[in-house]
Amino acid sequence: MNKPQFIYGLDDRPPVGYALLYGLQWAMIIFPALIIVSTLCAKALQMEPADEVRFFQLILLSSGFFTSVQSLFGHRYPLLDGPATALLLTFIVLVPHGLPAIQGGTMLGGGLLVVLVLTGQLKRIIPYATPNIVGVILMLIGFSLLPHIAGSMCCTSDSSQNQGSPLVFLFSLSLALLIACLSYWLSGFWKTVSLLVGMGLGTLFFSVVAPLDWSQWESARWISAPGKWIPTVPRLYWPAVIAFAASYLAVLVNSLGSLHGIAQVTDEERLPLSIKRGILLNGIGGIFTGLFGIVGTVCFSISPGVVLANRVSSRYATFAAGLILMMAAFLPRMAALLAIVPAPVVGATLCVAMGAQIGAAFSIISTNGITTRDYYVVGLPLMIGTLTGFLPEAFMASVPSVWRVFLGNGLIVGILLALLLEHVLMRKKTAS
């Protein structure tokens, strides 16, 4: 595929003011995902309010720290690092077995990635990340986010009484079209902050229609450090170890897809070294997040879509985003301010970013041309992976908890099916 033209390249250092604005744009995009992960885990573990605050602070701190370190010294691409969906689902399913079992499983799963890198076995896995696999992963990320994006754009909640609003959905849909047009129409600096401009305009308009809730901001403390960093002593529980080992293999494939995806639109020359460093830090992150009792991190696949939308591929922008997230971990009022952005505005922004990412995935898949074989290798995993996200709750409740870890995650199902079709069932015949 032809590389897009960026206003700031991978190693370009924008002026500090610009870098902070770009970082703020990234932070506002990832922040809702961090809130969702923290809320789901807090509910599953039935945490007390003080423990919920501690958990969220550590989620912010780990995501910000590894985003910054990865940007400067790890993979050195403009990728966000945050809680992995595969690990989140495993985390929640294993809650009945206790937090110590989750901690031990997460730490050993992260250690598995470290061992793969240090022993040189990672190179055996890299060739499996073909254009078809990378494209499927990039599209599956967007499709697996559909329920969340739809709920945000409709302004629904977990409450059955809140069925959303057609007017709010139309507003969010119009905002998505506006942001896309701004990204296309604007030039220079304004093109690079088109997502941030759209979010600002959307928040301003939404505040006129429905006043923003400032209560959390007013009640938040200015400065606060996380409480107990290590909540319990980790223990080995073999079902948890096996579940997290499988989930971390999904994290590995997810990270490979993210790295290949961002490399396809930026720079592929640094990819081999970036993969080793990036996966190594993912593994180290798993060890530390497991010790802290939170969800392990992964390179977010939404990043290529954001880069394509704002035309800034500088890794110093994501470094700034990491710093902002780390500051928010110790400044609760800053975190509360980021959380004020209305859900329909965030949903519209994600819709635009994922739309650009799916377009890039099509371009990657068609790099070497498309054959009839590719219709199935790409189409079937996308169909089934997306389908699993809509399986009825009653059906999922009847599935044994060990299998629910895998069947309940459309991303894992789609990736495994794509690998099976690409490299086993429909493997290309090599010329003799």
Secondary structure by P-SEA (a helix, b strand, c coil): cbbbbbcccccccccaaaaaaaaaaaaaaaaaaaaaaaaaaaaaacccaaaaaaaaaaaaaaaaaaaaaaacccccccccccccaaaaaaaaaaccccaaaaaaaaaaaaaaaaaaaaacccccccccccaaaaaaaaaaaaaaaaaaaaaaaacccccccccccaaaaaaaaaaaaaaaaaaaccccccccaaaaaaaaaaaaaaaaaccccccccccccccccccccccbbbbbbaaaaaaaaaaaaaaaaaaaaaaaaaaaaccccaaaaaaaaaaaaaaaaaaaaaaacbbbbccccaaaaaaaaaccccaaaaaaaaaaaaaaaacaaaaaaaacccaaaaaaaaaaaaaaaaaaaaaaaacccccaaaaaacaaaaaaaaaaaaccaaaaaacccccccccccaaaaaaaaaaaaacccccccccc
